[in-house]
Amino acid sequence: MAFKRNFLWMLASRIVQMSAGLFMGALINRSLGPAGRGIYAEVLTWVSLFVMVFGLSIDTAIYHLANRSAYGEDDASRFATILWLNLGYSLLAVAGLSVLVHYWSHLVSATTAQHVFLLAVLILVSMLASNLLVFYQAMGNIKAAAVIGMAQLLVQAALIIAAYLGGFLTLPFIFWSMVIMQLAGVILLLGLAWQSRLMSGRFSLEMAKIILSAGLKQHVATICTFAYTKVNQLILFRYCGEVATGIFSVSLAIALALMFIPQTFQTVLYPRVIHGDDDYEVTVRALRVGFYTWGLMVLGIMLLARPILLVYGGASFLSSVNLLRILMIGAWFLPLSSLVAPYYVKKGAFGLGSTSAVILAVFSIGLNFILVPRYAAVGAALATSVTCLVGFGLVLGLLYLISKKNPLVIFIPALARELKQLRIKNLFSS
C-alpha cells in the first residue's frame, strides 16, 4: 500500500508539473518564436551542464546514503551534510560558468554572456531545491516532495501567465521566474526540515565521504547521459543556428515532458528497491510493465504529434512533427533504462554503469557530429533515439552482469499477471 500511495502522490505531482510546464512552454514558445526558443534552449543547456558537472551526482549519492540499514538512522546529520555539500558544489558550478563566459565567450551566445549573474543565481537555488527534494524522496517522504513540487510549478505558472498577458514575457523574465520558483521550493523545504527537527543535525565528515565516493563513482555515467540527451542542442546551435535549435528543442521538450509517467514510477521505485529484499524481482516486474504500457502510450503520442505541437508551439513549430515522432522512439527506451538505476545504485555497481555510459556518450556525440551537419535537426533527433535504443540494450546487459539472471524475461508478455502482482501488498508494501 505504501508503494501505491507514494506512486499516486508522485504521479499527481508530475501531472501538475507536466501540465503547468507544457502550458508555460506554449506561452513561452508563442512569445519567443523559433529563434528566441533556440537561444532559450542554448542558455538552459549551459546552466544544466554546469549544474550536472559540478553536482558530482549528489542526487544518486543521496539515494545510496538513504539506506538506513547500512548507514544508520541519523536523518538530521544526513540533511545537514547534504545541505553543506550542496552549497559547496553549487559555488563550484557558478565559478565554472563564470570562467567559461570570461575566457571562452565565443562558445556561448550573447544572451548567456549578458545574463551570467542571473544564471549564477539560478544555478545556486536550482541545485539546492532539487537536491533537497531528492532527500525527502529518498527518505520515503514522497507526499511532502510531491506537494512542494506542485507548489513550485504553480508559482512559476502564475508569473508566466501574468507576464504573457501583460506583454513582457522576455528571456530575462523567464529566467527570473525560474529563480523565484526554485527559491520558493527552498523556503518550503527548509521549513519542512525545521518542522521535522532536521535543522539540528551536524555536518558529518563520514557521511560526506560516502556521498562524495558514491557520487564520483556514478558521475561519469551522469555526465555521459547528459551528453546524449542535451548536448546535441549545443552542437545543433553551433552548426545550424538558433532557428533550427528552437524547432528541435520544442520537440525534445515535449518528449522529455511526456516521460513523466515512467519517471514517476522510477522515483517511487528507488526507496522500494533500496529498502526491500526482493529488489531484483521488483526491478524485472517494473521493466516488464513499463515496456508494454509505456510503449502503447508512445505509439499514441506519435499518432497525435501534429495536434500536440500545434497546441504547445503553434503553427510556427509544426515543421518539427517528424522530429517529435523520431524522438518518441528514444523516449520509449530512455526511461526504461532508468528503471534499473535503483537496483544497481543499491548494489553499488557504479563502475559498470559508468563504463556503459561512457560508451553511449562517445557513440552519441560521434553520431551527432556525423548526422547534424548533413541532416540538421533530423540528424540530432535520429542520433538521440538510436543512442537511447543502444543504451537500453547495454542496461539489460548490465542487469545480467550484476544479478547473473536472464533479464530478457521482461519481454515475455505477461502484462495482466504483472499488473495484478503490482497490487499485491507483500510485493510493494514498505
C-alpha positions as CSV (number, residue, x, y, z in Angstrom):
1,M,0.0,0.0,0.0
2,A,2.9,2.4,0.7
3,F,4.2,2.0,-2.8
4,K,0.8,2.6,-4.3
5,R,0.2,5.6,-2.2
6,N,3.6,7.1,-3.0
7,F,3.1,6.4,-6.7
8,L,-0.2,8.2,-6.7
9,W,1.2,11.2,-4.8
10,M,4.2,11.5,-7.1
11,L,2.0,10.8,-10.2
12,A,-0.3,13.7,-9.2
13,S,2.7,15.9,-8.7
14,R,4.2,15.0,-12.1
15,I,0.8,15.5,-13.8
16,V,0.6,19.0,-12.3
17,Q,4.2,19.7,-13.2
18,M,3.8,18.4,-16.8
19,S,0.6,20.3,-17.3
20,A,1.9,23.5,-15.9
21,G,5.2,23.0,-17.8
22,L,3.6,22.4,-21.1
23,F,1.2,25.3,-20.6
24,M,4.0,27.7,-19.7
25,G,6.0,26.3,-22.6
26,A,3.2,27.1,-25.0
27,L,3.1,30.7,-23.8
28,I,6.9,31.0,-24.0
29,N,7.1,29.5,-27.5
30,R,4.5,31.9,-28.8
31,S,6.3,34.8,-27.2
32,L,9.8,33.9,-28.3
33,G,9.3,32.2,-31.7
34,P,11.7,29.6,-33.1
35,A,14.8,31.8,-33.0
36,G,14.2,33.0,-29.4
37,R,13.3,29.5,-28.4
38,G,16.6,28.3,-29.8
39,I,18.5,30.9,-27.7
40,Y,16.4,29.9,-24.6
41,A,17.4,26.2,-25.2
42,E,21.1,27.1,-25.5
43,V,21.1,29.1,-22.3
44,L,19.3,26.5,-20.3
45,T,21.6,23.8,-21.7
46,W,24.7,25.6,-20.4
47,V,23.0,26.1,-17.0
48,S,22.0,22.4,-16.9
49,L,25.5,21.4,-17.9
50,F,27.2,23.2,-15.0
51,V,24.6,22.1,-12.5
52,M,25.2,18.5,-13.6
53,V,29.0,18.6,-13.9
54,F,29.7,20.2,-10.6
55,G,26.8,18.5,-8.8
56,L,29.0,15.4,-8.7
57,S,25.9,13.1,-8.9
58,I,24.9,14.1,-5.4
59,D,21.3,13.1,-6.2
60,T,22.3,9.4,-6.8
61,A,24.6,9.5,-3.7
62,I,21.6,10.7,-1.6
63,Y,19.6,7.7,-2.6
64,H,22.6,5.5,-1.7
65,L,23.0,7.1,1.7
66,A,19.3,6.8,2.4
67,N,19.8,3.1,3.2
68,R,19.2,3.2,6.9
69,S,20.2,-0.4,7.5
70,A,23.7,0.4,6.1
71,Y,24.2,3.9,7.3
72,G,22.2,4.3,10.5
73,E,19.1,6.3,11.5
74,D,20.6,9.8,11.9
75,D,18.5,11.7,9.3
76,A,19.4,15.1,10.8
77,S,23.1,14.6,10.1
78,R,22.2,13.3,6.6
79,F,20.2,16.5,6.0
80,A,23.0,18.9,7.3
81,T,25.7,17.1,5.4
82,I,23.7,17.2,2.1
83,L,23.0,20.9,2.7
84,W,26.6,21.9,3.2
85,L,27.9,19.8,0.4
86,N,25.3,21.1,-1.9
87,L,26.4,24.7,-1.1
88,G,30.0,23.8,-2.0
89,Y,29.0,22.1,-5.2
90,S,26.8,25.0,-6.3
91,L,29.6,27.6,-5.7
92,L,31.9,25.4,-7.9
93,A,29.2,25.4,-10.6
94,V,28.9,29.2,-10.5
95,A,32.7,29.6,-10.7
96,G,32.8,27.2,-13.7
97,L,30.1,29.2,-15.6
98,S,31.9,32.5,-14.8
99,V,35.3,31.1,-16.1
100,L,33.6,29.9,-19.3
101,V,32.0,33.2,-20.1
102,H,35.1,35.2,-19.2
103,Y,37.7,33.2,-21.1
104,W,35.7,31.4,-23.8
105,S,32.9,33.7,-24.5
106,H,32.9,32.7,-28.2
107,L,31.4,29.3,-27.2
108,V,28.3,30.9,-25.7
109,S,25.5,33.1,-27.1
110,A,25.4,36.8,-26.3
111,T,22.4,36.2,-24.1
112,T,24.3,33.7,-21.9
113,A,27.2,36.2,-21.5
114,Q,24.9,39.1,-20.8
115,H,22.9,37.4,-18.0
116,V,25.7,35.5,-16.3
117,F,24.9,36.8,-12.8
118,L,21.2,35.9,-13.2
119,L,22.2,32.4,-14.4
120,A,24.6,32.0,-11.4
121,V,21.7,32.7,-9.0
122,L,19.6,30.3,-10.9
123,I,22.3,27.6,-10.5
124,L,22.5,28.2,-6.8
125,V,18.8,27.9,-6.0
126,S,18.2,25.1,-8.5
127,M,20.8,22.8,-7.1
128,L,19.6,23.4,-3.5
129,A,15.9,22.9,-4.2
130,S,16.3,19.9,-6.4
131,N,18.7,18.0,-4.1
132,L,16.6,18.7,-1.0
133,L,13.6,17.3,-2.9
134,V,15.7,14.2,-3.7
135,F,16.5,13.9,0.0
136,Y,12.8,13.7,1.0
137,Q,12.0,11.3,-1.8
138,A,14.9,9.0,-0.9
139,M,13.8,9.0,2.8
140,G,10.3,7.9,1.7
141,N,8.5,11.2,2.3
142,I,7.1,11.2,-1.2
143,K,3.9,13.2,-0.2
144,A,5.9,16.2,1.0
145,A,8.1,16.2,-2.0
146,A,5.1,15.9,-4.3
147,V,3.2,18.8,-2.7
148,I,6.3,21.1,-2.7
149,G,7.0,20.2,-6.3
150,M,3.5,21.2,-7.3
151,A,3.7,24.4,-5.3
152,Q,6.9,25.4,-7.1
153,L,5.4,25.0,-10.6
154,L,2.2,26.8,-9.7
155,V,4.3,29.8,-8.5
156,Q,6.1,30.0,-11.8
157,A,3.0,29.4,-13.8
158,A,1.3,32.4,-12.2
159,L,4.3,34.6,-13.1
160,I,4.5,33.4,-16.7
161,I,0.7,33.9,-17.2
162,A,0.9,37.4,-15.8
163,A,3.9,38.3,-18.0
164,Y,2.3,36.8,-21.1
165,L,-1.0,38.7,-20.6
166,G,1.0,41.9,-19.8
167,G,3.1,41.6,-22.9
168,F,6.5,41.4,-21.1
169,L,7.3,37.7,-21.3
170,T,11.0,38.1,-22.3
171,L,14.0,35.8,-21.8
172,P,15.3,37.7,-18.6
173,F,11.8,37.5,-17.1
174,I,11.6,33.8,-17.8
175,F,14.9,33.2,-16.0
176,W,13.8,35.3,-13.0
177,S,10.6,33.3,-12.8
178,M,12.7,30.1,-12.6
179,V,14.8,31.7,-9.8
180,I,11.6,32.6,-7.9
181,M,10.2,29.1,-8.4
182,Q,13.3,27.4,-7.1
183,L,13.6,29.9,-4.2
184,A,10.0,29.1,-3.2
185,G,10.9,25.5,-3.1
186,V,14.0,26.1,-0.9
187,I,11.9,28.1,1.6
188,L,9.3,25.3,1.8
189,L,11.8,22.6,2.1
190,L,13.8,24.3,4.8
191,G,10.5,25.0,6.6
192,L,9.7,21.3,6.5
193,A,13.1,20.4,7.8
194,W,12.6,22.8,10.7
195,Q,9.3,21.3,11.5
196,S,10.8,17.8,11.3
197,R,13.7,18.8,13.6
198,L,16.3,18.1,10.9
199,M,17.9,21.5,11.2
200,S,19.6,20.4,14.5
201,G,21.8,18.0,12.7
202,R,25.6,18.4,12.3
203,F,27.8,18.1,9.3
204,S,29.2,14.5,9.2
205,L,32.6,14.0,7.6
206,E,32.0,10.3,7.4
207,M,28.7,10.8,5.5
208,A,30.3,13.4,3.3
209,K,32.9,10.9,2.3
210,I,30.2,8.4,1.5
211,I,28.3,10.9,-0.6
212,L,31.4,12.1,-2.4
213,S,32.6,8.5,-3.1
214,A,29.2,7.2,-4.3
215,G,28.6,10.4,-6.4
216,L,32.0,10.2,-8.1
217,K,31.5,6.5,-9.0
218,Q,28.3,7.5,-10.7
219,H,29.3,10.8,-12.1
220,V,30.9,9.6,-15.3
221,A,27.5,8.0,-16.1
222,T,25.7,11.2,-15.2
223,I,27.8,13.3,-17.5
224,C,27.5,10.8,-20.3
225,T,23.7,10.6,-20.0
226,F,23.6,14.4,-20.2
227,A,25.8,14.3,-23.3
228,Y,23.4,12.1,-25.3
229,T,20.2,13.8,-24.2
230,K,21.1,17.5,-24.1
231,V,24.5,18.3,-25.7
232,N,23.0,17.8,-29.1
233,Q,21.3,21.2,-28.8
234,L,24.7,22.9,-28.4
235,I,26.0,21.1,-31.5
236,L,22.9,22.0,-33.4
237,F,23.1,25.6,-32.3
238,R,26.7,25.8,-33.5
239,Y,26.2,24.2,-36.9
240,C,22.6,25.3,-37.8
241,G,21.8,28.4,-35.7
242,E,19.0,29.4,-33.3
243,V,16.0,28.7,-35.5
244,A,16.9,25.0,-36.1
245,T,17.7,24.7,-32.4
246,G,14.4,26.2,-31.5
247,I,12.5,23.8,-33.7
248,F,14.3,20.8,-32.3
249,S,14.2,21.9,-28.7
250,V,10.4,22.2,-28.7
251,S,10.1,18.5,-29.8
252,L,12.8,17.5,-27.3
253,A,11.0,19.3,-24.5
254,I,7.7,17.6,-25.3
255,A,9.3,14.2,-25.5
256,L,11.1,14.7,-22.2
257,A,8.0,16.1,-20.5
258,L,5.8,13.2,-21.6
259,M,8.1,10.7,-19.9
260,F,6.7,11.8,-16.6
261,I,4.8,8.5,-16.0
262,P,7.8,6.1,-16.2
263,Q,9.9,8.7,-14.4
264,T,7.4,8.9,-11.6
265,F,7.5,5.2,-11.4
266,Q,11.3,5.3,-11.1
267,T,11.1,7.9,-8.3
268,V,8.9,5.8,-6.1
269,L,10.8,2.7,-7.1
270,Y,14.0,4.0,-5.5
271,P,13.0,3.7,-1.8
272,R,11.1,0.5,-2.6
273,V,14.2,-1.2,-4.1
274,I,16.7,0.3,-1.7
275,H,14.8,-0.8,1.4
276,G,13.5,-4.1,0.1
277,D,14.9,-7.6,0.0
278,D,13.1,-8.6,-3.3
279,D,15.0,-5.9,-5.3
280,Y,15.7,-7.9,-8.4
281,E,12.1,-9.3,-8.7
282,V,10.7,-5.8,-8.3
283,T,13.0,-4.4,-10.9
284,V,12.2,-7.0,-13.5
285,R,8.4,-6.6,-13.0
286,A,8.8,-2.9,-13.2
287,L,10.7,-3.2,-16.5
288,R,8.1,-5.6,-18.0
289,V,5.1,-3.4,-17.1
290,G,6.9,-0.3,-18.3
291,F,8.0,-1.8,-21.6
292,Y,4.4,-2.7,-22.7
293,T,2.3,0.0,-21.1
294,W,4.7,2.9,-21.9
295,G,5.2,1.6,-25.4
296,L,1.5,1.8,-26.1
297,M,1.4,5.3,-24.8
298,V,4.4,6.3,-27.0
299,L,2.5,5.0,-30.1
300,G,-0.5,7.1,-29.2
301,I,1.8,10.2,-28.8
302,M,3.4,9.6,-32.2
303,L,-0.1,9.4,-33.8
304,L,-1.0,12.7,-32.1
305,A,2.2,14.5,-32.8
306,R,0.7,17.2,-35.0
307,P,-2.1,18.4,-32.7
308,I,0.3,18.2,-29.7
309,L,2.8,20.5,-31.4
310,L,0.0,22.8,-32.6
311,V,-1.1,23.3,-29.0
312,Y,2.4,23.5,-27.5
313,G,4.2,25.6,-30.1
314,G,1.7,27.0,-32.5
315,A,1.9,26.9,-36.3
316,S,5.5,28.2,-36.5
317,F,6.7,24.9,-34.9
318,L,4.7,22.4,-37.0
319,S,7.8,21.6,-39.1
320,S,9.0,19.6,-36.1
321,V,6.2,16.9,-36.3
322,N,8.6,14.3,-37.6
323,L,11.2,15.3,-35.1
324,L,8.8,14.5,-32.3
325,R,7.9,11.1,-33.8
326,I,11.6,10.2,-34.1
327,L,12.4,11.4,-30.6
328,M,9.5,9.4,-29.1
329,I,11.3,6.2,-30.1
330,G,14.1,7.3,-27.8
331,A,11.6,8.4,-25.2
332,W,10.3,4.8,-25.1
333,F,13.6,3.3,-24.1
334,L,15.3,6.0,-22.1
335,P,13.0,5.9,-19.0
336,L,13.0,2.1,-19.2
337,S,16.8,2.2,-18.8
338,S,16.4,4.4,-15.7
339,L,14.2,1.8,-14.0
340,V,17.3,-0.3,-13.5
341,A,19.1,2.5,-11.7
342,P,17.7,1.9,-8.2
343,Y,18.9,-1.7,-8.4
344,Y,22.5,-1.0,-9.4
345,V,22.7,2.0,-7.1
346,K,21.7,-0.3,-4.2
347,K,24.3,-2.9,-5.3
348,G,27.0,-0.2,-5.7
349,A,27.7,-1.2,-9.3
350,F,28.8,2.3,-10.3
351,G,31.8,1.2,-12.3
352,L,29.7,-0.9,-14.7
353,G,27.2,1.9,-15.1
354,S,29.9,4.5,-15.8
355,T,31.6,2.2,-18.4
356,S,28.4,1.7,-20.3
357,A,27.5,5.4,-20.1
358,V,31.0,6.4,-21.5
359,I,30.4,4.1,-24.4
360,L,27.0,5.7,-25.1
361,A,28.3,9.2,-24.8
362,V,31.1,8.7,-27.3
363,F,28.7,6.9,-29.6
364,S,26.1,9.7,-29.3
365,I,28.4,12.7,-29.7
366,G,30.1,11.0,-32.7
367,L,26.7,10.3,-34.3
368,N,25.6,13.9,-33.7
369,F,28.8,15.3,-35.4
370,I,28.1,12.9,-38.4
371,L,24.4,13.5,-38.7
372,V,23.8,17.1,-37.7
373,P,25.9,18.8,-40.4
374,R,24.1,16.6,-43.0
375,Y,20.5,16.5,-41.8
376,A,20.3,19.3,-39.2
377,A,17.6,18.8,-36.6
378,V,16.5,15.4,-38.1
379,G,20.1,14.2,-37.6
380,A,20.0,15.3,-34.0
381,A,16.7,13.5,-33.4
382,L,18.0,10.3,-35.1
383,A,21.2,10.4,-33.0
384,T,19.2,10.8,-29.8
385,S,16.8,7.9,-30.4
386,V,19.4,5.5,-31.8
387,T,21.6,6.2,-28.7
388,C,18.6,5.5,-26.3
389,L,17.9,2.2,-28.1
390,V,21.5,1.1,-27.8
391,G,21.6,2.3,-24.2
392,F,18.6,0.1,-23.3
393,G,20.5,-2.9,-24.7
394,L,23.5,-2.0,-22.6
395,V,21.4,-1.6,-19.5
396,L,20.0,-5.1,-19.9
397,G,23.5,-6.4,-20.2
398,L,24.4,-4.5,-17.0
399,L,21.5,-6.1,-15.2
400,Y,22.7,-9.5,-16.2
401,L,26.2,-8.9,-15.0
402,I,25.0,-7.7,-11.6
403,S,22.3,-10.3,-11.0
404,K,23.6,-13.2,-13.0
405,K,20.0,-13.7,-14.1
406,N,18.4,-13.5,-17.5
407,P,16.8,-10.1,-17.9
408,L,15.2,-11.0,-21.3
409,V,12.2,-12.4,-19.4
410,I,10.9,-8.8,-19.4
411,F,9.9,-9.3,-23.0
412,I,7.6,-12.2,-22.1
413,P,4.1,-10.7,-22.5
414,A,2.6,-11.5,-19.0
415,L,1.3,-8.0,-18.6
416,A,-2.1,-8.8,-17.0
417,R,-0.4,-11.0,-14.4
418,E,2.2,-8.5,-13.6
419,L,-0.3,-5.7,-13.2
420,K,-2.1,-7.9,-10.7
421,Q,1.1,-8.6,-8.9
422,L,1.9,-4.9,-8.6
423,R,-1.2,-4.6,-6.5
424,I,-0.3,-7.3,-4.0
425,K,0.5,-5.9,-0.6
426,N,3.5,-8.0,0.2
427,L,5.2,-7.1,-3.1
428,F,5.3,-3.3,-3.0
429,S,4.4,-2.6,0.7
430,S,7.2,-0.8,2.5
